[in-house]
Amino acid sequence: MQFTIKKEDILHVLQKIQGLTGRSTNLEITRNVLVKASGDGITVTATDLETGFEGSYPAVVEEEGVIAIHSRKFYEIVRDFPSEQIHLEELDNRWVEIGNEAVQYKIVCANPDDFPETFFAEDIPSFAIESMALKKMIEKTLMIASDPNDSRAHMSSTFLEKIFDEQVNKIRLVSTDGSRLALAEYIMDKESPMPPESEVLIPKKELGEVVKFLDSEDMVKVGIEDNRLVIKKDNETIIVRLVEGEFPAYQSILNPETKHIFKVNREKFLMMLKRMSILSSQDYKAAMFSFEDKRLRVTTTNPDIGESTEEIEIEFEGEPLEISFNPKFFIESLNAIEDDKITAKIADQNRPCLVEGENDRTFLSAIMPMRP
């Protein structure tokens, strides 16, 4: 095998796949990246056995072939290479020479036949979505991280479902940790095909890797087949093995009997909560939220450190109310909202507070109260 490639055409992909090839698996070969040269380009394949990636990039191919080269070392060589053209040539006994006239590396490679087979179906039912829109949906639901000590499928996964409505079709992502819930939606074109499966669980850890490849304004195609999520760009494909299990019924919390509603400037509320969270700790996370007339007062008390109180002007409907929340949960929710003003709805001290943008209803966060 022998080819020459531009540094800029391969560096970005080698950087992104480090999260996959850097993971420990029961196969040492997964620390390598499979590089196949043929025609007028190369194909790069990486996997951690749960998530797979394949991408095609232009190159001047002088001799076709395939190698399995250590991903981290290959990335570091390309990253720090002093010129824009990089030549790679396979030598005897699975050695590879990388370089140009001035710089040369000789690297021993693994047997490409040992690389695990990875499923990359060409034609599967799929729907189109803006790459950046999908990225935002994933990031907004991944704000609720998974607990490595919790083995329940719905806690370590994000729930994807399609919503059919008389007026619009939606794709929805939902994530929870038991104390809060994050929901993000994408409104589909009425004529767009929808995925055949209506409900699947996608591992949060793997979605964190998917986000790295959603970095353009282009459209991507999303499909589900053989218990795998498939995301295709023009020259790149990501596959994720889905999780078996059920997501808890959550729809009942979306339209509660609301007794208290408040609206407030998102940025002012966010900065207030950041100041109030300064005194919080692992043992003292709660803050008291006191609503009355057009004022919200937040009080944080930590016996080990001290206490703080701050008031802010809000629009408020309902009877006076005192209720405890974890300010961190509000902070993370507000960071996911893009509107200047937020709307929050509270039924009572035992049910979640629903937070969303005043105008953009494609994201919603539900936050459970805490015991004072």
Steps between C-alpha positions, in 0.01 A plus 500: 500500500622847415325838494548873556243708684461860610545549871179704527298218339582243768597689817148591608369145475794351687439750777131414529542123514737511799200464730419167335846355457613618842246288686590171662331200343563127505666533158836678484451550125236767569778737604590501132334673207442310178622689193410368154636662184319447170390699198544869562496504877524324835241361739555536875318265741498504882294324767476438873262207433199712604548790259649481153625767262587494131608792284634546147758768409679602178857382448743420219510121511808344338441150631184358656501317832386502862676545834405512870712773662508618862246782508662725762849484350369554147303805619801649682723452195249670271421776750863609536610428144689802362359502145157482339568186293543167680617186324425153639651179363461144623827309541569133574370318809222752568733797544388838364709801408342843549666823395660697220853588390589664832297306761447127522333266748498121484212348695414135557135428430251234610343233283203666321328161484458518879301823480134435599237510230288812524148537361469785248176446306460717192125501455285510811181698574609840627393859552693821438582749775730801522834394644521792743139453610570137588817605680307750714233243584760251615695757702186627672399151612856396588510773764350221713800271528472129573600359837765229445367321808145482365455205266140576403472542124285815506745675734803442280318571174314770312154414373422570133142494380297635213190705574216506248275800527210617284700812415867402528730201531779513756812315602546514877795422727440455874745443783455460876690419819194465723531853641449686175416453136617671179299488178605632159300491178553551130201584283506301179375598160152350470605307191827369645519124556511394862703212644309171523587444866308731729700462823870415559758548775838646399793480746594847627870414491478419131297811419787700645718360223236563232493872586865537397410424138202739477705809425358639176189669371423209269215254525554152639291188457392304805376143482447203728563140400607176668507658845732774379470875454659611172594862430632578151670811367625543143825316562468373858282248684460446875323196643396446862382178659163561668407395853222258584255621761206729565491869573261600781170664410565872528226661293277572802742758638496709181152646561453529876234687689696823526438717805808720483664658195798731491685670216842655531794624294712194433841665537416683824349187652800294390755734656297518821498121531873478431561739789264304724673172418840623619425383853354165400690176561456126459310484830304825460365536145154646563396864484165641615298677228241742645241642259281794599342779294757593234809387689701181524735460793756219498676403824790259535608371841808290560588446869861427404548823305224758550189626326398731216176666386409685183177634349399553140198655333278255312154468348304272731155345500369302797496491878823561699720190494815369667672205336854356492699420187855416406625822330742297289209334320351839412840630385547209260146538369540873443824440311304284256235767434568763235207737563557824695215418738397170655164371624478262796191314624459348845207288617602449865790402726481135395499527123763620252548856383484527120745747344504608136568801281224758467477450123709195406311191615738244350680455835353434843654414834315347797665545841382321812485696828731406784424450864595820686 
